[in-house]
Structure formats: C-alpha cells, structure tokens
C-alpha cells in the first residue's frame, strides 16, 4: 500500500516538472519571437487646423509662340541657327536646295493626268464633236437652259407618276373599300355577313328539322304498337285504349312540330339562296372594276417607264457636257495653280519673321519638309512662359488667382517667379480634378519640368490629421498602416492594417486625409523592417 502511494506522488511530481518546463519554453519562445518582429513607432490620429500646401509638377510652355511655316516641300541644304539662339527679324534660319518643290512637281503631274483624261473622254465617244466644240467655245447654254429641259422631262415623269399613284389608290379602294363609299362593296360585305348568319341559321334549322323528324318517327312507331286496339270495341282493355289515345296525341304534336321546323328551314334556305345571289352579283361588279383599273395601271406604268428613260438619256447627255466642262475647267485651274506655285516658291532661304529665341527646329540638313509644316518655333521677344498642373477639387479650393508659388530647386531657379493665372475644370477627370495655370517669369525654357508649391492663405480645420511620416504610396495609391491590438493569454498582440487614404491638405509635417480612420486610431510612423498588411509587430519602447 505504501509502495502504491509513493508511486502516485512520483508521477505527480514528474507531471508538474514537465508542465513547468513547457511553460518556461513557451514564454521564452514568445519572447524570442516578439524580439524578431518589426519594431514600430505610432502616433494618434488627431483633429487640427492646417495651413495647407498644394504641390504639383508641370512642363514649361511658351506663351503665344510663333510658328514658322513652309508652304511647299523643300529639301534642307543647311541650318543656320540652333535651339536657344537669340535671333533678329529677317535672320536666315534654313537654306534650301535649288530646284522645284514637291508640290510644283506634283501639280505638273496632275495637269498631265487631267489633260489625258480629257482627251480619253473625247476618244471614247462619250461626247460628240459638236458638244466638244460647244464646250471648248463656251456655247453649251446656261445652266438655266439645261435645267429647263430637265424640268420639262421631269414634269412628264411626275405626270405619269401621279397617274400611277391615283390608279393604285383607286385599285386599292376597290380592293379594300378603305373609305367605305363603294355601294357594291358595301352590298357585297353586308350580303356576306348576312349570308354567314343565314348559313349558321340554316344549319341549325336543318338539325332541328331532323330532330323533329326523329321525334315524329318515334311517336308513329309507338302508336303502331296499338294498331289492333279500338276504342269502339266493348271488349277492349281500357288501359290500352288510353295508351293508344296518348300515343295518337304525341304523334299529332310531333307532326305539328315537324311541319313548323320544315317551314322554318325552307324560309332559311330561301334567305340563304337570296343573299348568295346578292353577294355573287356584287362580287362580279367589283372584279370587273378591278380588272379595268389593273389594265389602266399597267398602261400608266409603261408610260412612266418610257418618260423616265427619256429623262435619263437627257440627263446623261447634259452630264457628259458638264463633265467635259469640269475637266476643261480643272485643266485651266491647275495651270493657274502651277503659275502660283512658281511664284510662291520664292528664294532658297527661310528667314525669321519676328525677333526672339529659337524654341525648336523640326528639320536638319538633308531632310525634306512637308507642305504647311512648322519648321521652326520662335519665342517672341517680350512674351513670357506658362505652366499647368492638375490638382484635386479639394486642393483647388485652397488656391486663389494671383497666389505666388515656390519653385523647387530654388537654388537653380532663384530668379523664376510663378503666379496663378487661372483655375479651370479638368474635363478628362469627370469633375474630380481642376487644372491650375501659372504665368512664369525668369530664366526658364520651354519643355523644362518644374515642381511648384503653393502655401494656402486659408487655414482650415480637419477631422483626420496624421504625420507626413505615416503616409506611404505605391502603385495603388497613398495609404497608412493602422496599429491593431488584440488581447492574448500572454499579453497584447499587435498587427498592422493597410488603410487607403486621400491627402486633401498638407503642410511641412502633417497631412489632412480622407479615409476609414477614426480619432482614436494609431498610425505607424517608423518601423525597423518592411511591413505588409496583417503583419505582427511590436511597439517601440
């Protein structure tokens, strides 16, 4: 017994030692794990007032630059200036190679083609010799005279069209009686309706007649059973005499009913035959009229087709004359164009029409320009520069026309001044953004990208303000990490949660944001290792 008790105590002691070791190991494991977690520092989300700064970037553009346009395609022999050069009005920009322009060569080729087309039209017989001479001498008649001939032919076509239209309407009227004013059609329709009714009535009365005949036959058969019974025979059975008398009465009643049904059937048959005749007679009148109208319509259509053919031939002849006149006119116009191109080709130099600074040159020596191409852009002396940048509607509300902006890299752009000149909606943002335009002064050139900062003269109170150090940004936009705490048996566990935000105002140290944040939330400002959504962390002591 003593050995058994000692054994139990020994097992209990081992269990306690095992659990103690497991508890110690678990504690040290969690402690080691905690020290391996990223260490973070946090600050509370606050409500505060900010004097906002609006930041953005934009590209410098020249204000009202002058475009030097070359009217004809020419090959560049040499370029006499470079981008950024200050030039005077009349100074040579390009020297062009000798020779005709591409436009002049093309115009000469087009003239040759027009002349070939004109001669081909004459050879193929589209226009007679008399018409050609009339066209070349200008004696084809006025457009009014040509139109008068066409109008007369067109009027004839319209006359037959009207006749066809009237006959089609009349045929349609006799086919459908759309106006309801044809007596024969009305009589036919009414007879057809009445005939339908009498057909139904006749069939019903025929069935009634047959039913009455069956009843009469049955009554007669019943009476025949008492053929040997006579009411005058003293020995006759009274019951049989009475039954025979009843059967005779039934026969008489059935005979009367049958005669009435026969009479009613005969009346219905007479009515059926009468309305059949009326219907057929009126139908014959209608069919004859439709045949007459159909024949007249075919004749009118043939006349219309002949008139249309005559009109087509007339129009074709006049059109050929007009085409020939147009070809001849195009030839003369192209000859005039060639003379003008020869005059516009001018000298072999492209000179500056204004004084200023060369902003761009589109061609180098050896290249060929295109017609109406801008070959150089000049910043006109005395004109300034502009810049545009896009901001949110909330940021735009903090900016006023005339506000001064600070230029980034101020040590490099120390003499550059930017002032808000206009604020307008950004049509491509569907009402979410606005475009802020600036007037620039100082040492800048077109195409330079500048970063601008505008300090708002308005101070506003915001419900959600966080340190700038808490705001992160990736391809999905700006966000903050919110600290999430959760109790556990070994103490409070901390993790991070990504919260997407929009910055609506900021100064040098803080930003007002919109997003699912509350005033009691803590946001992470610094961390010892890279973080991700849901990651466990430990607080900096």
Number of C-alpha atoms within 10 A of each C-alpha: 5 6 7 8 9 10 10 10 11 10 10 11 10 11 12 11 11 11 11 12 12 12 12 10 12 13 13 12 12 12 12 11 10 16 12 12 15 17 17 20 17 19 16 18 20 18 15 15 13 19 17 24 20 21 20 14 17 19 16 20 22 22 16 13 19 20 17 20 15 17 17 19 18 24 23 21 18 17 17 13 15 14 13 15 12 16 20 15 11 12 16 16 21 23 19 19 17 12 12 15 22 17 19 21 13 12 17 16 11 16 19 13 13 18 15 11 15 18 13 12 16 15 11 9 9 16 20 16 11 10 19 19 13 15 20 14 9 11 11 19 10 10 10 9 11 15 13 12 15 17 13 12 20 16 14 18 21 15 16 21 19 14 18 21 15 13 19 16 13 18 20 14 17 21 14 12 17 11 8 11 11 15 11 19 21 14 17 23 16 15 21 17 14 17 22 15 12 21 17 14 17 22 14 14 22 19 14 19 21 15 14 21 19 14 19 21 15 15 20 18 13 18 19 14 13 16 9 9 18 16 14 8 9 8 9 13 13 13 9 16 17 13 17 22 16 14 20 18 14 19 21 15 15 21 19 14 18 21 15 15 21 19 14 17 21 15 14 21 18 13 17 21 13 13 21 17 14 17 21 14 14 19 17 13 13 18 13 12 15 18 12 12 18 16 11 16 20 13 13 20 16 13 19 21 14 15 20 19 14 17 21 15 11 15 17 13 16 20 14 17 20 15 16 23 19 14 18 18 13 17 19 15 13 18 16 12 16 19 12 12 19 14 10 12 18 9 10 16 16 22 16 22 15 17 18 22 20 22 23 17 18 11 17 15 15 14 13 17 21 18 15 12 15 18 19 21 21 26 26 20 14 7 12 18 21 21 26 20 18 21 22 19 16 15 20 20 13 20 21 18 13 13 15 20 20 18 21 15 11 11 8 10 15 13 12 14 17 23 20 21 18 14 20 12 18 17 11 9 11 8 11 13 19 22 18 23 20 26 20 21 15 13 12 19 17 17 13 11 14 17 16 20 16 21 18 24 13 12 11 14 12 17 15 19 24 25 21 17 14 20 21 15 11 7 5 7 10 15 19 23 23 23 24 16 13 9 9 8 6 10 8 10 16 16 19 21 18 16 15 19 19 15 19 20 23 23 16 10 9 19 25 27 22 16 13 9 19 13 12 9 14 20 27 22 19 15 16 12 12 8 17 12 12 14 13 19 24 19 17 12 6
